[in-house]
């Protein structure tokens, strides 16, 4: 005889009898509701330029705050040369020099990979 259990509404529902091996009875596959179709937003050059402008203005604001908070003059010595500059200017010059160094290393690697690709394209396939 099927087992009687109360459901959420308070009325008694019936469960199917347990299977012989103790596994759960097969259930019906869940019904899926089709998700609404989302249209992709178009990316135009003007929207990209606007986004770049907003990011640039925010970076400029952060840069101005950084310069204002680090206005103290510091003495920098390198290979016998001594210079007194603002701490912010010294840090910005160091950051720009580091970025240029990394860009040069990345460009060298990209050039190397392109040369390998060109060489492999010219070489006939080996059987």
C-alpha angles and dihedrals in degrees: 000000000000117000118250117224130171115246127209093276089058096248121119117257129189130240122207115251115271116263122253095254095044097249122135118266116260113271128213115257112263115262113241125212114216110249115236113264110254116209116223115242113241117241112215129182090249093054090048091049091049092051091048090049093052092048090047093052091049091049090049091052091051090047093051091050089049092051093047093051094046102044096127115119117241132189114238121194122192126165093339095312117116125198133175111213138150114281090235092053091048092050093046092050090050091049092049091048090051092049091050091049092052091046090053092050091047092048091051091052093047090049090050092051092048091052090052091049092050091048092050091048092054094047113089115243113266119231 
